[in-house]
């Protein structure tokens, strides 16, 4: 565990999480009024643990470590989508709950976003593919998305969704009266 890096007052850090019990994605993003950067982006691989409780304990421990190290103020977490397998939904719900407990235990607020809302915030299209979301994030942060599993970029998407939804409250945000104004102010995102 590294030394805690406390951000300066004008800096806002968000931890994004794509919960899972086999692979969990996480991303810590630092936003300034005029810039954004990825502090840490990664996945937690859990398939080696046969016991579900051990997976949940590992999720809690690792996310607590990331939160302590990077000092975000909020967790943006992707809400589970409704699947056909009730057992899978139950396990995913438990993982999401453990992620939230890790955040709350460290004093963070938690905001939950539906996958469609995240896609809409990142690409402008709620039906966008994971690849389209990753490509937009790759462009915004000058990342090589092929180096990361989709779970990591999904977590980054959750963090940035929170930022875009709350930009005015965070600081440096602008409201736009139409698409033209948004495109003009966000040429780096739309292009």
C-alpha positions as CSV (number, residue, x, y, z in Angstrom):
1,X,0.0,0.0,0.0
2,X,1.4,3.4,-1.0
3,X,1.3,6.7,0.8
4,X,-2.0,8.5,0.7
5,X,-2.0,11.2,-1.9
6,X,-4.4,13.9,-0.7
7,X,-5.6,16.1,-3.5
8,X,-5.3,19.9,-3.3
9,X,-8.5,21.9,-2.5
10,X,-9.5,22.7,-6.1
11,X,-9.1,19.0,-7.0
12,X,-12.0,16.6,-6.9
13,X,-11.5,12.8,-7.1
14,X,-14.0,10.3,-8.1
15,X,-13.7,6.5,-7.8
16,X,-15.7,4.7,-10.5
17,X,-16.6,1.0,-10.0
18,X,-18.0,-1.6,-12.3
19,X,-18.9,-4.3,-9.8
20,X,-18.5,-7.9,-10.5
21,X,-17.7,-11.2,-8.7
22,X,-15.3,-12.6,-11.3
23,X,-13.8,-9.3,-12.6
24,X,-14.4,-5.9,-10.9
25,X,-13.3,-2.7,-12.6
26,X,-12.2,0.4,-10.8
27,X,-10.9,3.9,-11.8
28,X,-9.9,6.9,-9.9
29,X,-10.2,10.2,-11.8
30,X,-9.0,13.6,-10.7
31,X,-10.9,16.6,-12.0
32,X,-9.8,20.2,-12.0
33,X,-12.0,23.0,-13.3
34,X,-10.2,22.8,-16.6
35,X,-8.6,19.4,-16.8
36,X,-9.1,15.7,-16.0
37,X,-6.7,12.8,-15.5
38,X,-6.7,9.2,-14.6
39,X,-5.0,8.5,-11.3
40,X,-5.4,4.7,-11.3
41,X,-7.3,2.4,-13.6
42,X,-7.5,-1.4,-13.1
43,X,-9.3,-4.6,-12.4
44,X,-9.6,-7.0,-9.5
45,X,-9.6,-10.6,-10.8
46,X,-11.5,-12.9,-8.5
47,X,-12.0,-16.1,-10.4
48,X,-9.2,-17.9,-8.4
49,X,-11.4,-17.7,-5.3
50,X,-13.9,-20.5,-5.3
51,X,-15.7,-19.2,-2.2
52,X,-18.1,-16.3,-2.9
53,X,-17.6,-14.8,0.6
54,X,-13.8,-14.7,0.0
55,X,-14.4,-12.8,-3.2
56,X,-16.5,-10.3,-1.4
57,X,-13.9,-9.9,1.3
58,X,-11.2,-9.3,-1.3
59,X,-13.4,-6.7,-3.0
60,X,-13.9,-4.8,0.2
61,X,-10.2,-5.0,1.2
62,X,-8.9,-3.8,-2.2
63,X,-11.4,-1.0,-2.7
64,X,-10.8,0.3,0.9
65,X,-7.0,0.3,0.0
66,X,-7.6,2.3,-3.2
67,X,-9.8,4.8,-1.4
68,X,-7.3,5.3,1.4
69,X,-4.5,5.7,-1.1
70,X,-6.1,8.2,-3.4
71,X,-8.7,10.0,-1.2
72,X,-11.6,10.3,-3.5
73,X,-14.7,12.0,-2.2
74,X,-17.4,10.0,-4.0
75,X,-17.9,6.6,-5.5
76,X,-19.8,6.4,-8.8
77,X,-21.0,2.8,-9.2
78,X,-22.7,1.1,-12.1
79,X,-26.0,-0.3,-11.1
80,X,-26.7,-3.9,-12.0
81,X,-28.8,-4.5,-15.1
82,X,-31.6,-7.0,-14.9
83,X,-30.5,-10.4,-16.2
84,X,-32.3,-13.6,-16.7
85,X,-30.3,-15.6,-14.1
86,X,-31.5,-14.7,-10.5
87,X,-28.4,-16.4,-8.9
88,X,-26.1,-14.1,-11.0
89,X,-28.1,-11.1,-10.1
90,X,-27.9,-12.0,-6.4
91,X,-24.1,-12.3,-6.5
92,X,-23.7,-9.1,-8.4
93,X,-26.0,-7.3,-5.9
94,X,-23.8,-8.6,-3.1
95,X,-20.7,-7.3,-4.8
96,X,-22.3,-3.9,-5.4
97,X,-23.3,-3.8,-1.7
98,X,-19.7,-4.6,-0.6
99,X,-18.4,-1.9,-2.9
100,X,-20.8,0.6,-1.4
101,X,-19.9,-0.5,2.2
102,X,-16.2,0.0,1.5
103,X,-17.0,3.6,0.3
104,X,-19.3,4.5,3.1
105,X,-16.9,3.0,5.6
106,X,-14.3,5.5,4.4
107,X,-16.7,8.5,4.5
108,X,-17.5,8.6,0.8
109,X,-20.8,9.5,-0.8
110,X,-22.1,6.9,-3.3
111,X,-23.9,7.7,-6.5
112,X,-25.4,4.9,-8.6
113,X,-25.8,5.1,-12.4
114,X,-27.6,2.8,-14.8
115,X,-25.4,1.4,-17.7
116,X,-27.6,3.3,-20.2
117,X,-27.1,6.6,-18.3
118,X,-23.3,6.0,-18.3
119,X,-23.3,5.3,-22.1
120,X,-25.4,8.4,-22.7
121,X,-23.1,10.6,-20.7
122,X,-20.0,9.4,-22.4
123,X,-21.0,9.0,-26.0
124,X,-24.3,10.8,-26.3
125,X,-26.0,7.5,-27.1
126,X,-27.6,5.3,-24.4
127,X,-27.4,2.3,-26.7
128,X,-23.6,2.7,-27.4
129,X,-21.4,-0.4,-27.3
130,X,-18.8,-1.0,-24.6
131,X,-16.2,-0.4,-27.4
132,X,-17.7,3.0,-28.3
133,X,-17.6,4.0,-24.6
134,X,-14.0,2.9,-24.4
135,X,-13.0,4.7,-27.6
136,X,-14.5,8.0,-26.3
137,X,-12.6,7.6,-23.0
138,X,-9.4,6.6,-24.8
139,X,-9.7,9.9,-26.8
140,X,-10.4,12.0,-23.8
141,X,-7.6,10.6,-21.6
142,X,-5.1,9.6,-24.3
143,X,-5.3,6.0,-23.1
144,X,-4.6,2.9,-25.0
145,X,-7.9,1.2,-24.1
146,X,-6.6,-2.1,-25.6
147,X,-4.3,-2.4,-22.5
148,X,-7.3,-2.6,-20.2
149,X,-10.2,-5.0,-19.7
150,X,-13.6,-3.6,-20.5
151,X,-14.4,-3.7,-16.8
152,X,-11.8,-1.0,-16.2
153,X,-13.0,1.3,-18.9
154,X,-16.6,0.7,-17.7
155,X,-15.5,1.9,-14.2
156,X,-13.9,5.0,-15.8
157,X,-17.1,5.6,-17.6
158,X,-19.1,5.5,-14.3
159,X,-16.6,8.0,-12.8
160,X,-16.9,10.4,-15.8
161,X,-20.7,10.0,-15.9
162,X,-20.7,11.3,-12.3
163,X,-18.5,14.2,-13.3
164,X,-20.6,15.1,-16.4
165,X,-23.8,14.9,-14.4
166,X,-22.5,17.1,-11.6
167,X,-20.0,19.3,-13.3
168,X,-21.6,22.6,-12.1
169,X,-21.5,21.4,-8.5
170,X,-18.0,20.2,-8.8
171,X,-16.7,23.4,-10.2
172,X,-15.8,24.8,-13.6
173,X,-18.9,23.3,-15.2
174,X,-21.0,25.0,-17.8
175,X,-24.6,24.6,-18.8
176,X,-25.4,24.5,-22.5
177,X,-28.6,25.7,-24.2
178,X,-28.1,23.4,-27.1
179,X,-26.0,20.8,-28.9
180,X,-24.0,23.4,-30.8
181,X,-22.8,25.0,-27.6
182,X,-21.9,21.7,-26.1
183,X,-19.9,20.7,-29.2
184,X,-18.1,24.0,-29.3
185,X,-17.1,23.8,-25.6
186,X,-16.2,20.1,-25.8
187,X,-14.3,19.8,-29.1
188,X,-11.9,17.4,-27.4
189,X,-14.7,15.0,-26.6
190,X,-16.6,15.2,-29.9
191,X,-14.5,14.9,-32.9
